Amino acid sequence: MEINHYFCTKLIKLSRLLATVLLSCTTLSVAALADIENESNENKLKKNTVEYYQQDNITNQVPYFDNRFRLDANLDEITLIFYRRSGSKPIILIRPDGSKIRVNEFDSEKVQWFDDSTFDMIKITKPMPGPWQAVGDILPNSQILVVSDIKIAVEPLPEIAFSGETLKIEGKLFNGDDAIESSHFRRVVKLDVNFYSTNNSQYENFGADAIKVTSFRDDGRGLDEYANDNTFTGEFVLNFASGEWQPVYLVKLPMATRELRQTSILLQKTPVEISVVQSEEQEKPHQLRLTIDPTFVDPDSLVFQGKFTFPDRQIEPFSIMDSKGESRITNITNTEPGIYRVNVSAFGRTITGREFRLVVPEFTFNVEANDNVLDGGNELSGDGIVLITETTEERLAKAEQERVEALLVQQKALDEEEQETMLLIAAGNGTILIIAIVLFFFLQRKKKKTK
């Protein structure tokens, strides 16, 4: 009995010790959880997103329904974006007091609502503090985006850019100071880039209208590398006049537009000029020359890819890759008279080392007809004997002489015809006069006999 009493006493003391330890651990755990929760709340206040509450009994003491969020009392205005399934109906917002806001039922002085096939964008002035709920076909795992100040940060344009060049420019969207990481946001926003002439009379673009250069995209197409990676890519095709231009980036939201103006740039002229030496002989090709202006580019770095379009619309590609210096020469087959077209793309480096690509303006030239001309104007006969014939100038002079002679002959014939007409008229008039005289004397004589 004494042994049992001893063990019971020890067991009671051990139980009390364990209870004390457990109570201390529980207190520490509650304190730690409170600190973590406070830290989490502080982080959430710094973010521009409102997370949905989780439906469990651990995060919240009272379980909430799905798509519930809380708005604080110090909000003067808030803009919310809800992403939903494509083609679904607009959501319904339920205030903390249970009243509803629908797309066609709201106070227009306090609420603005834009609904699209994939999202709802709602601006609320002085929203009711407390837990709100969104009812609708909202996409799973999406966030309620609280829009504060949407802006775009883009790479600066290069110091040296050329008319005809294509640039790849990347940008990021920010909501306040935080980058927007939502892949759904590209359905909400539209990013356009316009170039405005500074109207400097010293340049070719003086008085030019504004030009829409591109729209940024995040769909993995064109120059955009990856779809939905929140890096927006603009393909700047600068196929307009050289001169001083100011780039203006427009961030268009359904209920707001933001603008970013960059420093004006000087768009240089295309550094490649095309010329051609036409062949005067039917069997010899024309000579194409590409002249490179070395002011802003490294001439040795340039390579060319292009195509010739002949008068019969046949196309022949060509490339120039290994030549050096400030000019490149290649041949164009002399197929027939008519209009020849030359289209060329150039790839090279600027004097600052930047790689570029550009399209040179289309070049055309006309080859006039000169039938059966060979060896400087000698015509090849059917039996292979070279016959000496007239040159083009001689033929033109002869044709002009023949034309003049034909005009003289025609004028002579007209003169002779006019003379014949005059003679006929004179003869007719004389005959009439004679007949009149004879008739007069005949009547006078008859009159006397009657008396």
C-alpha positions in Angstrom: 0.0 0.0 0.0 2.9 2.4 0.8 4.5 1.6 -2.6 1.2 2.3 -4.4 0.8 5.5 -2.4 4.3 6.6 -3.4 3.7 5.9 -7.1 0.4 7.7 -7.0 2.0 10.8 -5.4 4.7 10.8 -8.1 2.1 10.4 -10.8 0.1 13.3 -9.6 3.2 15.6 -9.5 4.2 14.5 -13.0 0.7 15.2 -14.3 0.8 18.7 -12.8 4.2 19.3 -14.4 2.9 18.2 -17.8 -0.2 20.4 -17.5 2.0 23.4 -16.7 4.2 22.7 -19.7 1.3 22.2 -22.0 -0.3 25.4 -20.8 2.9 27.3 -21.4 3.2 25.8 -24.9 -0.4 26.6 -25.7 0.1 30.2 -24.5 3.3 30.5 -26.7 1.5 29.0 -29.7 -1.4 31.4 -29.4 1.0 34.3 -29.1 3.0 33.1 -32.0 -0.1 32.6 -34.1 -1.2 36.1 -33.2 2.1 37.5 -34.2 2.0 35.6 -37.5 -1.6 36.8 -38.1 -0.7 40.4 -37.4 2.3 40.2 -39.7 0.1 38.6 -42.4 -2.5 41.4 -42.0 0.3 44.0 -42.3 1.5 42.3 -45.5 -2.0 42.3 -46.9 -2.4 46.0 -46.3 0.7 46.6 -48.4 -0.7 44.6 -51.3 -3.2 45.8 -53.9 -5.1 42.5 -53.9 -7.9 41.3 -51.6 -7.7 37.6 -51.0 -10.8 35.5 -50.7 -11.4 34.1 -47.2 -10.9 30.3 -46.9 -13.9 28.2 -45.9 -12.5 26.4 -42.8 -12.7 26.7 -39.0 -9.0 27.3 -38.5 -8.5 30.5 -40.4 -11.8 32.0 -39.3 -13.6 31.3 -36.1 -16.9 31.5 -38.0 -17.0 29.8 -41.4 -17.6 32.2 -44.4 -19.1 31.5 -47.8 -16.9 31.4 -50.9 -15.9 34.6 -52.7 -16.2 36.7 -49.5 -13.8 39.6 -48.9 -13.6 42.5 -46.4 -13.4 46.2 -47.1 -11.9 48.6 -44.5 -13.7 51.7 -43.1 -11.0 54.1 -44.3 -11.6 53.5 -48.1 -12.9 56.6 -49.9 -13.0 54.8 -53.2 -12.2 51.3 -54.5 -12.1 49.7 -58.0 -12.5 46.0 -58.1 -12.0 43.5 -60.9 -13.6 40.1 -60.8 -12.5 37.5 -63.4 -15.2 35.0 -64.4 -15.8 32.3 -67.0 -16.1 33.5 -70.6 -19.7 34.2 -71.5 -21.1 34.0 -68.0 -23.5 36.5 -66.5 -22.1 39.5 -64.6 -21.6 38.9 -60.8 -23.9 40.1 -58.0 -22.3 42.0 -55.1 -23.7 41.6 -51.6 -23.0 44.3 -49.1 -22.3 43.6 -45.4 -26.0 44.5 -44.6 -27.3 41.9 -47.2 -28.4 44.4 -49.8 -27.4 43.7 -53.4 -25.6 45.5 -56.2 -26.4 44.2 -59.7 -25.1 45.3 -63.2 -28.4 47.0 -63.9 -29.4 47.9 -60.4 -27.0 50.3 -58.6 -26.7 53.9 -57.4 -25.0 55.7 -60.4 -23.6 58.4 -58.0 -21.7 55.8 -56.0 -21.1 52.9 -58.4 -19.6 52.6 -61.9 -19.8 49.1 -63.5 -18.2 47.8 -66.7 -19.0 44.2 -67.7 -17.2 42.2 -70.3 -17.5 38.6 -71.4 -14.7 37.6 -69.1 -14.7 40.1 -66.2 -16.5 42.8 -64.2 -14.9 46.0 -63.3 -16.6 47.9 -60.5 -15.8 51.3 -59.0 -17.4 52.1 -55.6 -17.3 55.4 -53.8 -17.4 55.2 -49.9 -18.0 51.4 -49.8 -19.8 50.0 -46.7 -17.1 48.6 -44.3 -17.3 44.9 -43.5 -17.4 41.6 -45.2 -18.7 41.7 -48.9 -19.6 38.7 -51.1 -19.4 38.2 -54.8 -21.9 35.8 -56.3 -21.3 34.5 -59.8 -19.3 32.1 -62.0 -16.0 33.5 -60.8 -12.8 31.7 -62.0 -11.3 29.5 -59.3 -8.0 30.5 -57.7 -8.4 34.1 -59.1 -8.0 37.2 -56.9 -10.1 40.3 -56.5 -7.8 42.9 -58.0 -8.0 46.3 -56.3 -7.1 48.9 -58.9 -5.2 51.9 -57.5 -2.9 53.5 -60.1 -2.2 51.4 -63.2 0.9 52.4 -65.0 3.4 50.8 -67.4 7.2 50.7 -67.2 8.9 50.2 -70.5 12.4 50.0 -71.8 13.7 53.3 -73.3 13.9 53.5 -77.0 17.5 53.3 -78.5 19.4 56.5 -79.1 19.9 55.6 -82.7 16.8 54.3 -84.6 16.1 54.3 -88.3 13.1 54.8 -90.5 12.0 51.3 -91.7 13.4 49.6 -88.6 11.5 47.1 -86.4 12.2 47.3 -82.7 11.2 44.9 -79.9 10.3 46.7 -76.7 9.2 45.0 -73.4 7.1 46.5 -70.6 5.6 45.6 -67.2 2.3 46.7 -65.8 2.2 48.0 -62.2 -0.7 48.6 -59.9 0.7 51.3 -57.6 4.2 50.1 -56.7 3.4 46.4 -57.2 3.8 44.5 -60.5 0.6 42.9 -61.7 1.1 39.2 -61.7 -2.4 38.2 -62.7 -2.5 36.4 -66.1 -6.2 37.4 -66.5 -5.4 41.1 -66.5 -4.4 41.3 -70.1 -8.1 40.8 -71.0 -8.9 44.0 -69.0 -6.2 46.3 -70.2 -5.1 47.5 -73.7 -1.7 49.0 -74.3 -1.2 51.2 -77.4 1.8 53.2 -78.5 1.4 56.4 -80.6 4.1 58.5 -82.1 3.5 62.3 -82.3 5.5 64.6 -84.5 7.2 67.5 -82.6 6.5 69.6 -85.7 10.1 70.7 -86.0 10.4 72.3 -89.4 14.0 71.1 -89.8 12.8 67.5 -90.3 10.8 65.6 -92.9 8.0 64.7 -90.5 7.1 68.4 -89.9 3.3 68.6 -89.9 2.8 64.8 -89.9 -0.3 63.3 -88.2 0.0 61.1 -85.2 0.8 57.4 -86.0 -0.3 54.4 -84.0 2.9 52.3 -84.0 1.8 49.1 -82.1 -0.2 47.5 -79.3 1.6 45.6 -76.6 0.7 41.9 -76.2 1.2 39.0 -73.8 -0.1 36.1 -75.9 3.1 34.5 -77.2 2.5 35.7 -80.7 4.7 38.0 -82.9 7.8 39.1 -80.9 6.2 38.2 -77.6 8.2 35.2 -76.2 5.9 33.6 -73.7 2.1 33.9 -73.3 0.8 35.1 -69.9 4.2 35.7 -68.4 3.1 39.3 -67.4 5.8 40.7 -69.8 4.1 42.8 -72.4 5.9 43.0 -75.8 5.6 45.8 -78.4 6.7 45.3 -82.0 7.6 48.8 -83.2 7.5 49.0 -87.0 8.9 52.4 -87.8 7.8 52.5 -91.4 7.2 56.2 -91.6 9.2 59.5 -92.3 12.4 60.2 -90.4 12.4 63.2 -88.0 11.7 64.0 -84.4 9.0 62.0 -82.8 7.6 61.7 -79.2 6.4 58.2 -78.1 3.3 58.2 -76.0 2.2 54.9 -74.2 -1.5 54.6 -73.5 -2.9 52.2 -70.8 -6.6 51.9 -71.6 -8.9 50.5 -68.9 -12.7 50.3 -69.3 -13.2 53.3 -67.0 -9.8 55.1 -67.1 -6.9 55.9 -69.4 -3.3 56.4 -68.3 -0.6 58.0 -70.4 3.2 57.8 -70.3 5.2 60.2 -72.5 8.8 59.4 -73.2 11.6 61.7 -74.3 11.4 62.6 -78.0 13.7 60.5 -80.3 15.3 61.4 -83.6 14.4 58.8 -86.2 17.3 58.7 -88.7 16.9 58.2 -92.4 17.3 54.6 -93.8 21.1 54.2 -94.0 20.8 52.2 -97.3 20.2 53.7 -100.7 19.3 51.7 -103.8 20.3 52.5 -107.4 20.5 50.6 -110.7 22.5 50.8 -113.9 20.3 49.6 -116.7 21.7 47.4 -119.3 21.5 48.6 -122.9 22.0 45.2 -124.3 19.3 42.6 -124.3 21.5 39.7 -123.1 23.3 41.5 -120.3 21.8 41.9 -116.8 21.1 45.1 -115.0 23.4 46.1 -112.1 21.9 46.8 -108.7 23.9 48.9 -106.2 23.3 49.2 -102.5 25.1 52.3 -101.0 25.5 52.3 -97.2 25.8 55.6 -95.2 28.4 54.9 -92.5 27.3 57.8 -90.2 25.4 55.7 -87.8 26.1 52.1 -88.9 29.0 49.8 -89.3 29.0 49.1 -93.1 31.0 45.8 -92.8 28.3 44.4 -90.5 25.4 44.7 -93.0 24.0 41.7 -94.8 21.0 41.8 -97.1 18.1 39.6 -98.0 15.6 40.5 -100.7 13.7 39.7 -103.9 13.3 40.9 -107.5 9.9 41.2 -109.0 10.1 41.1 -112.8 7.6 42.8 -115.3 5.8 39.4 -115.7 5.4 39.3 -111.9 7.9 36.4 -111.5 9.9 36.6 -108.3 13.5 35.8 -107.7 15.1 35.9 -104.2 18.6 37.1 -103.6 21.0 37.7 -100.7 24.3 39.5 -100.1 26.3 38.2 -97.1 30.0 38.2 -97.5 30.8 41.6 -99.0 32.4 44.5 -97.1 32.7 48.2 -97.6 30.1 51.0 -98.2 28.5 49.5 -101.3 27.2 46.1 -102.5 26.6 45.1 -106.1 24.5 42.3 -107.6 22.9 41.6 -110.9 19.3 41.6 -112.0 18.4 39.4 -115.0 17.2 41.5 -118.0 14.1 39.5 -118.9 11.9 41.9 -120.8 10.8 45.6 -121.0 8.6 46.8 -118.2 8.7 47.7 -114.5 11.2 45.9 -112.2 10.7 46.0 -108.4 13.4 45.6 -105.7 12.5 44.8 -102.0 15.4 44.5 -99.5 15.8 43.9 -95.8 19.0 44.9 -94.1 20.6 43.4 -90.9 23.5 45.0 -89.2 25.0 46.9 -86.2 24.9 50.5 -85.3 28.1 52.4 -84.4 27.1 51.8 -80.7 27.0 48.0 -81.2 23.2 47.5 -81.2 21.9 44.9 -83.7 19.1 46.1 -85.9 17.0 45.0 -88.8 15.1 47.3 -91.2 13.2 47.3 -94.4 14.6 49.5 -97.2 11.8 51.4 -99.1 10.8 49.6 -102.3 12.8 50.6 -105.4 11.4 50.4 -108.9 12.8 51.1 -112.4 11.3 50.9 -115.9 13.0 49.3 -118.9 11.7 50.7 -122.2 11.0 48.5 -125.2 13.9 48.1 -127.7 13.0 45.1 -129.8 15.6 42.8 -131.4 18.5 45.0 -130.4 21.8 43.2 -130.0 25.5 44.2 -129.9 24.9 47.9 -129.7 22.1 48.2 -132.3 22.9 45.4 -134.8 20.0 43.1 -135.7 20.5 39.4 -135.9 19.0 38.0 -139.1 17.4 34.6 -139.4 20.5 33.0 -141.0 22.8 34.3 -138.3 24.3 37.1 -140.4 24.6 40.4 -138.5 23.0 43.2 -140.4 23.9 46.8 -139.8 20.7 48.6 -138.8 19.8 52.0 -137.6 20.3 53.0 -134.0 17.4 54.1 -131.9 18.1 57.8 -132.4 18.3 57.3 -136.2 15.0 55.4 -136.2 13.4 58.1 -134.1 14.7 60.9 -136.4 13.6 59.0 -139.5 10.1 58.5 -138.0 9.9 62.2 -137.2 10.9 63.1 -140.7 8.4 60.7 -142.2 5.7 62.2 -140.0 6.6 65.7 -141.1 6.6 64.6 -144.8 3.2 62.9 -144.3 1.8 66.1 -142.8 3.2 68.1 -145.8 1.6 65.7 -148.3 -1.7 65.8 -146.4 -1.6 69.6 -146.4 -0.8 69.7 -150.2 -3.7 67.4 -150.9 -5.9 69.7 -148.8 -4.7 72.7 -150.7 -5.3 71.0 -154.1 -8.8 70.0 -153.0 -9.5 73.5 -151.9 -8.3 74.9 -155.2 -10.5 72.4 -157.2 -13.4 73.5 -155.0 -12.8 77.1 -155.7 -12.5 76.5 -159.5 -15.8 74.6 -159.5 -17.5 77.4 -157.6 -16.1 79.9 -160.0 -17.1 77.9 -163.0 -20.6 77.4 -161.6 -20.9 81.1 -160.9 -19.7 82.0 -164.5 -22.2 79.6 -166.1 -25.0 81.0 -164.0 -24.0 84.5 -165.0 -23.9 83.6 -168.8 -27.3 82.0 -168.6 -28.7 85.1 -166.9 -27.3 87.4 -169.5 -28.6 85.3 -172.4 -32.0 85.0 -170.7 -32.0 88.8 -170.2 -31.3 89.6 -173.9 -33.8 87.0 -175.0 -36.6 88.5 -173.0 -35.7 92.1 -174.2 -35.9 91.0 -177.8 -39.2 89.2 -177.4 -40.6 92.3 -175.8 -39.7 94.5 -178.8 -41.4 92.1 -181.2 -44.6 92.2 -179.2 -44.7 96.0 -179.5 
